[in-house]
C-alpha cells in the first residue's frame, strides 16, 4: 500500500502575508512558471555577484535570464492579487516595489528567516549585519569576556585523538656548547 501524506497546500497557506500601513496583503503561492523564473534569475544574480559584478558576468547572465511576459509588470507578477489591492488602497509606489522584491525572495525559495531579515532590514543588506558600534556594545556588556553560553561547551583537546607529550616527558633540546671554563662550584 502506498504512503499517503497530508494536504501540502495547507502547509503553505495563506502564502506570504505582508503588513503595509496597517493592512495585511496576502501574496499567493507562485505558479510553476513564476517560481522557475524567480529561482533561475536569483541563481544568475548570485553568479554575477560572486563574479564581482563585471560587465562580462552581467552580459552572460542576461543571455541566460528568463524574460517576464510583457503584459504584466514585475510587481504584478510577484504580488499577484495583492498588487491590485495595494493600488486600490493607494499604497506608495516605493512600498509596492519593496513588497515585490520581498515576494521575489520568497518565490525564489528563501526560507522564512531570510525573508523576515530582508523585510525587517528594509532590503538593506548592511542593516542585517551588526555594525562596529553594535559589536563594541556587546563586548562592553560582557566585559570583553565570553559569555557563559559561549563557554558552556569545552573545546576538544585534540582533533586527532592523540595527546601531545607533557613538558616533563619531552626530550630537552641541546642548548649548544658552553663557552669558557666550567665552574666546579667550589669557588675556585
C-alpha positions in Angstrom: 0.0 0.0 0.0 1.3 3.5 -0.9 2.0 6.0 1.8 -0.3 9.0 1.8 0.8 12.3 3.1 -1.4 15.2 4.3 -2.6 18.1 2.0 0.5 20.1 1.1 -1.3 23.4 0.3 -2.4 23.6 4.0 1.3 23.8 5.0 1.9 26.9 2.8 -1.5 28.6 3.1 -2.0 31.6 3.0 1.3 32.1 1.3 3.2 35.3 2.2 1.5 37.9 4.3 2.8 41.5 4.2 1.8 44.2 6.6 1.7 47.7 4.9 0.3 50.7 6.6 -1.8 48.6 8.9 -3.3 46.3 6.2 -2.3 42.7 5.6 -1.8 41.7 2.0 -1.7 38.1 1.1 0.7 37.1 -1.7 -0.4 33.8 -3.2 2.0 30.9 -3.8 3.9 31.2 -7.0 2.8 29.3 -10.1 5.3 26.8 -11.6 6.2 29.4 -14.2 6.8 32.2 -11.7 8.7 30.0 -9.3 11.0 28.8 -12.1 11.6 32.4 -13.3 12.4 33.6 -9.7 14.8 30.7 -8.9 16.6 30.9 -12.2 17.1 34.7 -12.1 18.1 34.5 -8.4 20.8 32.0 -9.3 22.0 34.2 -12.1 22.1 37.3 -9.9 24.2 35.3 -7.3 26.6 34.3 -10.0 27.0 37.9 -11.2 27.6 39.0 -7.6 30.2 36.2 -7.0 32.0 37.2 -10.2 32.4 40.7 -8.9 29.6 42.2 -10.9 31.6 43.0 -14.0 30.1 43.7 -17.4 31.0 40.3 -18.8 29.3 38.5 -15.9 26.2 40.7 -16.4 26.1 40.1 -20.1 26.4 36.3 -19.7 23.6 36.3 -17.1 21.4 38.5 -19.3 21.7 35.9 -22.1 20.5 33.1 -19.7 17.9 35.1 -17.9 14.2 34.2 -18.3 12.0 37.0 -19.5 8.7 38.0 -17.9 5.7 38.2 -20.2 5.1 41.7 -21.5 1.5 42.0 -20.2 2.5 42.2 -16.5 5.0 44.3 -14.6 7.5 42.8 -12.1 5.4 44.0 -9.2 2.2 42.5 -10.7 3.9 39.1 -11.2 5.4 39.0 -7.7 2.4 40.2 -5.8 -0.5 38.7 -7.7 -3.9 39.9 -6.4 -2.1 41.8 -3.6 -0.8 44.2 -6.2 -4.3 45.3 -7.3 -5.4 45.7 -3.6 -2.3 47.8 -2.9 -3.0 50.1 -5.9 -6.7 50.4 -4.8 -5.5 51.4 -1.3 -3.1 54.0 -2.8 0.0 52.4 -1.3 3.1 54.4 -2.3 5.0 53.0 -5.4 8.2 52.6 -3.4 6.4 50.4 -0.8 4.9 48.3 -3.6 8.3 47.9 -5.1 9.8 46.7 -1.8 6.9 44.3 -1.3 7.5 42.9 -4.8 11.3 42.4 -4.0 10.3 40.7 -0.8 7.9 38.4 -2.7 10.7 37.7 -5.2 12.9 36.5 -2.5 10.2 34.3 -1.1 9.2 32.9 -4.5 13.0 32.2 -5.1 12.9 29.6 -2.3 14.4 31.7 0.6 13.4 30.4 4.0 11.1 32.4 6.3 14.1 33.6 8.4 15.8 35.1 5.3 12.6 36.7 4.1 11.9 38.2 7.5 15.5 39.5 7.8 15.2 41.2 4.4 11.8 42.7 5.3 13.0 43.9 8.7 16.2 45.5 7.3 14.2 47.4 4.6 16.1 45.4 2.0 19.4 46.9 3.1 22.0 44.1 3.3 24.2 46.3 5.6 21.4 46.7 8.1 21.3 43.0 8.6 24.9 42.7 9.7 25.9 44.0 13.2 28.0 47.2 12.8 31.1 48.1 14.8 29.1 50.1 17.3 26.8 47.0 18.0 29.8 44.8 18.3 31.5 47.2 20.7 28.4 47.5 22.8 28.0 43.7 23.0 31.7 43.4 24.0 31.3 46.1 26.7 28.2 44.4 28.1 30.1 41.2 28.6 33.2 43.0 29.9 35.1 41.8 26.9 34.8 38.2 28.1 33.0 35.4 26.5 29.6 34.8 28.0 28.7 31.7 30.0 26.7 30.4 27.0 29.8 30.7 24.7 32.0 28.8 27.2 29.5 26.2 28.2 30.9 23.6 25.7 34.6 23.0 26.2 36.8 22.8 23.1 38.2 19.4 22.3 41.8 18.9 23.5 42.9 17.4 20.2 41.1 16.8 16.9 43.3 13.8 16.0 42.6 11.8 19.2 46.2 11.7 20.2 47.9 13.5 23.1 51.0 15.6 23.0 53.6 14.5 25.5 53.8 16.6 28.6 56.6 19.1 29.1 58.5 16.8 31.5 58.2 13.8 29.2 59.6 15.6 26.2 63.4 15.3 25.5 65.2 18.5 26.2 66.8 20.4 23.3 70.5 20.8 23.3 71.4 24.4 24.0 74.7 24.3 22.2 78.3 24.0 23.6 79.1 26.1 26.6 81.8 28.6 26.3 84.6 29.2 28.8 85.7 27.0 31.7 83.2 25.2 33.9 82.9 26.2 37.5 83.5 23.5 39.9 81.0 25.0 42.3 83.7 25.4 45.0 84.6 29.0 44.1 88.0 28.2 43.0 
